Amino acid sequence: MRFTPAGLAALDLSLKHESEIAQLGANRRISVEVRARAVGPVTESLLAAELGVEHDFAGFIGAHRNGRGIVFHIQSIELK
């Protein structure tokens, strides 16, 4: 965890999603890893989250600071 210049708690992390979906009559395996960032009170929930366990995240996607790639900005998490 780090702190922003404004004194807010911040976490930079990555989220991994894996699933299987039917596409055109065939099963397709999906696996993706996305950079993520949380700022403020949601960081406490993230620190309590168990690694490797499925959780539900809500937020928005924005550009990475250097313009290379995307970052998922986590606004809430539902621990499972």
Summary of the structure (lengths in Angstrom):
residues: 80
radius of gyration: 14.8
end to end distance: 22.2
largest distance: 51.5
contacts: 175
relative contact order: 0.23
helix: 9%
strand: 60%
